[in-house]
């Protein structure tokens, strides 16, 4: 006699909400009530399949047993099933099939449940979980298995029919979150989800600053906009089931997944599926929280995934801590720390995501890539949690870093186009350069285009000539640098320290700000580095005997390293700065005077005093030397445009030569020694 299946609910705290009404002599206004998302119900049932003869393993295939084994008993659900998965002890090679029936006991076809590689846990040794599937209100199930599957359990989930908590309405409920309409995008409310209109760029803000007696309004630095996001509260996350064991890490890789939750057609309630995935990951697999950082449905709605922190009023969820480190998810085995995982709801083994879903993926990835300076066209090294260093695309599919078919045979080939679109969107957001400043040795600042002077040292007595200039990230301020290491701050630039009062071995020649604008580095001609504010010391050539003096430096995009360049074109890379080549072993016509890194720091340009240009892992757009100008005053600086598709070369007379997509915005070529031009800085 086959024992009857036993359903057992995993322990969970039950929360019951209530609203008390207080009668008064007069009712001033009706109290609006709203229903939250259905409470997700979760249970585990023993399927009745406890072991399978080992000789059936050879009969197993990727689509099901070649010789179907005898099915287990019919099990009855304690509630209508919206979703389900299967868990077993054994290997991923085992094959498990399931069929479902509703209250009318009309059985659907047998379907194979493959192991879900998104649910692999670091350390291994645990049970195997299948892909999660829609159950469409089924109330009966039957399982059969082949291979070494043992103790097969059904993980039953109802994210649709459970009780709803009634609460006082505080805003417009999100349609997708409360199940009222799968086709209506979530409405704006106090919890986020505000539609920012065009997603090409964040809406501009202005900062008003004062320099002396002049008041100037400067636009904030543009950035790829965060797309509208359905918050955890809006999609109905039960915060009582997750654990508060969050870890955080800088984001350097972006992964694309598919959830395989609806291979048999459109998902009628995507928010319910997100709730089901959450329960499956936490209550079924024992994880702290949902594994993905974000999820996207067929209508293009983006859902907040793993909890990162509480957000302030009006703040949209970022999935990051206050230092912009990403919360570590669980989506690619041994590759979670340092990556963000985005799951596309659906099965894309045989069909492609909708255009709306792809568009949202591009916008979400562009926002993250721009925010974390990720070159989505690159293949940077990544250190796994096991210590291995691997090279794969910075915007990758799950299969690029694991043995899996994820994100599906029809979605994976779309990734090259998605990378191109993301890169184009990030580039378009920053747009062309619309203004720049020239600094002179006597401390004057000459503005061109739409930037304005925020102050200067013109007419002031200087201990050393001005040799450099650097902008703040907002473009609403800048620093001037003296050869003695003296720092002069204007606009929103703050003073963090200087070497003005120190006796130096060699003069300071250049400075570089950190990406935050809360610190800077100074470099002397012997390669000595002086760090101030949040700038960290990563190394120097101060103790080395150099062939030629150091003439310039540049920070990496993340500010976790820098390059030094000598006048012979020798490159010294520190921290996360990569070495891509140099002219140190070449005989140059004229000395190198400056360098400029590419947009994502994956290459750089060097410029010589005759305007000659040397490109290393970056495109060549032209040079002054190639034009052979008469009486050229000599290059003093070069700067790349915000798109990375062009550059400016400035000369000592104040001339500006644009190349690529750089636009000429004006120049004053009357500068002469000892008041010659010494630097060029681009506006935001």
Secondary structure as GFF3:
##gff-version 3
##sequence-region A 1 684
A	DSSP	beta_strand	7	8	.	.	.	ID=ss1
A	DSSP	beta_strand	33	38	.	.	.	ID=ss2
A	DSSP	beta_strand	41	46	.	.	.	ID=ss3
A	DSSP	three_ten_helix	54	59	.	.	.	ID=ss4
A	DSSP	beta_strand	75	89	.	.	.	ID=ss5
A	DSSP	beta_strand	95	101	.	.	.	ID=ss6
A	DSSP	beta_strand	111	113	.	.	.	ID=ss7
A	DSSP	three_ten_helix	117	119	.	.	.	ID=ss8
A	DSSP	beta_strand	128	129	.	.	.	ID=ss9
A	DSSP	beta_strand	133	146	.	.	.	ID=ss10
A	DSSP	beta_strand	150	158	.	.	.	ID=ss11
A	DSSP	beta_strand	164	168	.	.	.	ID=ss12
A	DSSP	alpha_helix	175	178	.	.	.	ID=ss13
A	DSSP	beta_strand	206	211	.	.	.	ID=ss14
A	DSSP	beta_strand	214	219	.	.	.	ID=ss15
A	DSSP	beta_strand	229	230	.	.	.	ID=ss16
A	DSSP	alpha_helix	232	235	.	.	.	ID=ss17
A	DSSP	beta_strand	248	249	.	.	.	ID=ss18
A	DSSP	beta_strand	253	258	.	.	.	ID=ss19
A	DSSP	alpha_helix	270	279	.	.	.	ID=ss20
A	DSSP	pi_helix	280	284	.	.	.	ID=ss21
A	DSSP	beta_strand	294	296	.	.	.	ID=ss22
A	DSSP	beta_strand	302	304	.	.	.	ID=ss23
A	DSSP	beta_strand	326	327	.	.	.	ID=ss24
A	DSSP	beta_strand	339	344	.	.	.	ID=ss25
A	DSSP	alpha_helix	355	371	.	.	.	ID=ss26
A	DSSP	beta_strand	381	383	.	.	.	ID=ss27
A	DSSP	beta_strand	389	391	.	.	.	ID=ss28
A	DSSP	beta_strand	395	397	.	.	.	ID=ss29
A	DSSP	three_ten_helix	398	400	.	.	.	ID=ss30
A	DSSP	three_ten_helix	412	414	.	.	.	ID=ss31
A	DSSP	alpha_helix	415	430	.	.	.	ID=ss32
A	DSSP	beta_strand	435	440	.	.	.	ID=ss33
A	DSSP	beta_strand	445	449	.	.	.	ID=ss34
A	DSSP	beta_strand	466	471	.	.	.	ID=ss35
A	DSSP	beta_strand	477	482	.	.	.	ID=ss36
A	DSSP	beta_strand	487	491	.	.	.	ID=ss37
A	DSSP	beta_strand	508	513	.	.	.	ID=ss38
A	DSSP	beta_strand	519	524	.	.	.	ID=ss39
A	DSSP	beta_strand	529	533	.	.	.	ID=ss40
A	DSSP	beta_strand	550	555	.	.	.	ID=ss41
A	DSSP	beta_strand	561	566	.	.	.	ID=ss42
A	DSSP	beta_strand	571	575	.	.	.	ID=ss43
A	DSSP	beta_strand	592	597	.	.	.	ID=ss44
A	DSSP	beta_strand	604	608	.	.	.	ID=ss45
A	DSSP	beta_strand	613	616	.	.	.	ID=ss46
A	DSSP	alpha_helix	624	627	.	.	.	ID=ss47
A	DSSP	beta_strand	635	640	.	.	.	ID=ss48
A	DSSP	beta_strand	646	651	.	.	.	ID=ss49
A	DSSP	beta_strand	656	660	.	.	.	ID=ss50
A	DSSP	beta_strand	677	682	.	.	.	ID=ss51
###
